[in-house]
Amino acid sequence: MNKNKIYPRWFVILPLIIYVVFFLFPSILGVFYSFTDWGRMTPKNGLHFIGLQNYIDLFTSNKNYMAGFWNTVRFTLISNVVKIIPAFFLAILLNSRLKGKKFYRTVFYLPSILPFVIIGIIFSSIFSYNTGLLNSTFTALGLGVLKQKWLSDPNMVWNSIFSVDAWRGIGYVMTIFLAGLNTIDDSLYEAAEIDGAGFWKKLSYVTLPMMRGPIMINLVFGITYGLKVFDIIYVLTNGGPGHKTEVMTTYVFQLYGSGQYGMSTAMNTILLAVTAVIGVIIVKVMSGKEAEA
């Protein structure tokens, strides 16, 4: 039996060692440190086990760390909506017989490979109130009334973040949907057309049922990304204005930077647990639906 296997079992030993040493062990160690008083001012006699005190401090602190949690949830939900739905219909359009579709695919995908630092510099310049391209364009067109403080107005800043995130991420999500659309047999659409099905019926009874896999992948990737979001918030607003856009990871960064390592790892542990639970739920729900189909 073993002779028929493409790869021998010992091939997995090195990847498994790398995973354990560089991923699993640091994660377990981080969870352990979250129950200690580890910090910059740790006493010379070493760490002390303090139980759930770090977690209690996070939930009762006057710094309102829970606002960061709800901002993270908000970002995760909205960012997935503004990327997945447009990307899905864009993928359908670019999977049709549209002229120049390869060019459009490339154009939409390119932003997803740009580093967040570059994106932050570009859009910080575009959104600048006095000298930014967006407000300058409005002024030049006589539409000065549309000028906004895109990154400093608490009522506008999240809209700006979501727009930049969508600009960068839609192409990536679209690519996964395109891969899924290419696996659907054309004969299914032909049979639906013979039965008189229009676009929306073909979408409901052919495309969506066959796209559960790509949808699940995008949801898992999108939710994981949303819960761990840091770069785009940090480079655009650094949590401002007035902590309006603080998320869990920016608070983790601040706690670690201030030497509160135990509390920092406690917040990371909460984030890890929430991400793992939601990921498992999504996979089970979507896998169950596939089994029913």
Salt bridges, closest charged atoms under 4 A:
ASP37 OD2 - HIS48 ND1 3.14
ASP165 OD2 - LYS83 NZ 3.25
GLU193 OE2 - LYS202 NZ 3.07
GLU246 OE2 - HIS243 ND1 2.97
